[in-house]
């Protein structure tokens, strides 16, 4: 390993290179914001079936996975061999932060694995994950969504008992996900901050004012809806 493979320059030259890189990074930030704005205006499709999944406490309807919220980010954990669960999916779920920040923005995050619950639930416990966990085994959910045996992340919107699919991402598209902001940017309501370009009627508040430590949302009156 050559630790000096990069050129070594003066502090002034480094500052100039940093300023040039920052210009490119800001361009990427603005492009990412524009992409999120376009995503919030995508059409959606209504799910025509009342899908029933399996959870730790028994059968659960997909509409109930929302836990009363309006938006659901659901990761499809790839499951082929119980002896060697997917390392990539495991790395991805390891990146999940505290859910209270998503809950405060009307978002539930869950894992809906295609594997049998009796195989996947012990693995969840082994890994120490607390994310709500379900199995789609025996359900037509992923077949109807056109998903095969791989991994994917779906975003759904609930209106009463009606569920709509608003977005899906798979492959390397999931690599940049993990932070609160990255998940909110996939949802139909986004971050819900006033600087965002969002469709009329989208709930919004000033930035910063809704942020809390994860154990303070309820006491601050910003509990999950």
C-alpha positions in Angstrom: 0.0 0.0 0.0 1.4 3.3 -1.1 0.1 6.0 1.4 1.7 8.8 -0.6 0.1 8.0 -4.0 -1.7 11.3 -4.0 0.4 14.4 -4.8 1.7 16.3 -1.8 1.1 20.1 -2.1 1.2 23.2 -0.1 -1.6 24.3 2.2 -2.6 27.0 -0.3 -2.7 24.6 -3.2 -4.8 22.2 -1.1 -7.3 25.0 -0.3 -7.7 25.8 -4.0 -8.3 22.1 -4.8 -10.8 21.9 -2.0 -12.7 25.0 -3.3 -12.9 23.5 -6.8 -14.2 20.2 -5.4 -16.8 22.1 -3.3 -18.2 23.7 -6.4 -18.8 20.2 -7.9 -20.3 18.9 -4.7 -22.7 21.8 -4.4 -23.8 21.1 -8.0 -24.5 17.5 -7.0 -26.5 18.7 -3.9 -28.7 20.9 -6.1 -29.2 18.1 -8.6 -30.1 15.7 -5.9 -32.7 18.2 -4.5 -34.1 18.6 -8.0 -34.4 14.8 -8.4 -36.2 14.5 -5.1 -38.6 17.2 -6.2 -39.3 15.3 -9.4 -39.8 12.1 -7.4 -42.4 13.8 -5.3 -44.4 14.5 -8.4 -44.2 10.9 -9.8 -47.5 9.1 -10.4 -48.5 6.3 -8.1 -50.3 3.0 -8.5 -53.0 1.7 -6.2 -52.6 -1.8 -4.8 -55.7 -3.7 -5.6 -55.2 -6.6 -3.1 -55.4 -6.6 0.7 -52.0 -8.2 1.2 -51.5 -10.2 4.4 -48.0 -10.7 5.7 -46.6 -12.6 8.7 -45.3 -10.8 11.7 -43.9 -11.9 15.1 -47.4 -11.7 16.5 -49.2 -13.4 13.6 -50.8 -12.3 10.4 -50.6 -8.6 9.6 -52.3 -6.7 6.7 -50.0 -4.5 4.7 -52.1 -1.4 5.6 -51.4 -2.1 9.2 -47.6 -2.2 8.7 -47.9 1.6 8.4 -48.6 1.7 12.1 -51.1 4.4 11.6 -48.8 6.7 9.6 -49.3 7.7 6.0 -46.0 6.7 4.5 -44.1 3.4 4.5 -40.5 2.7 3.5 -40.2 -1.1 3.2 -37.0 -2.9 2.5 -37.2 -6.3 0.8 -34.5 -8.4 2.5 -33.2 -10.9 0.0 -33.4 -14.4 1.4 -32.1 -17.6 -0.3 -30.1 -19.6 2.1 -30.8 -19.5 5.9 -27.2 -20.7 6.5 -25.7 -17.6 4.9 -28.1 -14.7 4.9 -27.4 -11.9 2.5 -24.4 -9.9 3.6 -25.3 -6.9 1.5 -28.8 -6.7 2.9 -27.4 -7.1 6.4 -24.9 -4.2 5.9 -27.8 -2.1 4.6 -30.1 -2.7 7.6 -27.1 -2.1 9.9 -27.2 1.5 8.7 -30.7 2.2 9.9 -30.7 5.1 12.4 -33.2 5.8 15.1 -36.8 5.6 13.7 -38.2 8.5 15.9 -37.0 11.0 13.3 -38.8 9.3 10.5 -41.9 8.8 12.7 -41.9 12.6 13.3 -42.3 13.0 9.6 -45.2 10.5 9.3 -43.0 7.7 8.0 -42.7 4.1 9.1 -39.7 2.0 8.1 -40.0 -1.8 8.0 -38.3 -4.9 6.6 -40.6 -7.2 4.6 -38.4 -10.2 3.7 -39.4 -12.7 1.2 -38.0 -15.5 3.4 -40.1 -17.5 5.9 -40.5 -15.8 9.2 -39.3 -18.8 11.2 -35.9 -18.4 9.4 -35.6 -14.6 9.1 -36.8 -13.6 12.6 -34.1 -15.5 14.5 -31.6 -13.8 12.2 -33.0 -10.4 13.1 -32.7 -11.3 16.7 -29.1 -12.5 16.2 -28.2 -9.2 14.5 -29.8 -7.1 17.3 -32.1 -5.2 14.9 -35.3 -3.6 16.2 -36.8 -2.6 12.9 -40.3 -3.9 12.5 -40.0 -7.2 10.6 -42.4 -9.2 8.4 -42.4 -12.0 6.0 -44.1 -11.9 2.6 -43.8 -15.7 2.2 -47.2 -17.1 1.0 -48.2 -13.6 -0.2 -48.5 -12.3 -3.8 -47.0 -8.9 -2.8 -43.6 -9.0 -4.4 -44.8 -11.1 -7.4 -47.5 -8.5 -8.1 -44.9 -5.7 -7.7 -42.8 -7.3 -10.4 -39.9 -8.1 -8.0 -37.9 -11.3 -8.3 -35.6 -12.9 -5.8 -33.3 -9.9 -5.2 -33.4 -7.0 -2.8 -35.3 -3.7 -3.3 -36.8 -0.8 -1.4 -40.4 0.2 -1.9 -42.2 3.4 -0.8 -46.0 3.3 -0.1 -48.6 5.9 0.7 -51.7 5.1 2.7 -55.0 6.9 2.4 -57.4 5.3 4.9 -57.5 1.6 3.9 -56.1 2.3 0.4 -52.4 1.7 -0.3 -50.4 3.2 -3.2 -47.0 2.4 -4.4 -45.1 5.6 -5.0 -41.5 4.6 -5.6 -39.0 1.7 -5.8 -35.3 1.5 -5.9 -32.9 -1.4 -6.2 -29.3 -2.4 -7.1 -26.7 0.3 -6.5 -29.5 2.8 -6.0 -29.7 1.7 -2.4 -26.0 2.4 -1.7 -26.5 6.1 -0.7 -29.4 5.3 1.6 -29.2 5.1 5.4 -29.5 8.6 6.8 -32.9 10.1 7.8 -32.6 12.6 5.0 -32.0 9.9 2.4 -35.1 8.0 3.3 -37.3 11.1 3.6 -36.1 12.2 0.1 -37.7 9.0 -1.3 -41.1 9.6 0.2 -44.1 11.5 -1.4 -44.0 14.2 1.3 -40.2 14.5 1.4 -38.5 16.3 4.3 -41.6 18.5 4.7 -39.5 21.7 5.0 -40.5 25.0 3.5 -37.4 25.2 1.2 -38.4 22.1 -0.7 -40.1 22.2 -4.1 -43.2 20.1 -3.4 -46.7 19.7 -4.8 -49.4 21.9 -3.4 -50.9 20.5 -0.2 -47.7 18.8 1.0 -47.3 19.3 4.7 -44.3 21.6 5.5 -42.7 23.4 8.4 -39.6 25.6 8.8 -36.4 23.6 8.7 -34.7 22.9 12.0 -37.7 23.6 14.2 -39.1 20.1 14.1 -35.7 18.4 14.9 -35.4 16.8 18.3 -33.3 14.3 20.1 -34.9 11.0 19.5 -36.2 10.7 23.0 -37.8 14.2 23.1 -40.3 14.1 20.2 -43.3 13.1 22.3 -42.5 15.5 25.2 -42.1 18.3 22.6 -45.5 17.6 21.1 -44.0 16.2 17.8 -45.0 12.6 18.4 -45.5 10.3 15.5 -48.9 10.6 13.8 
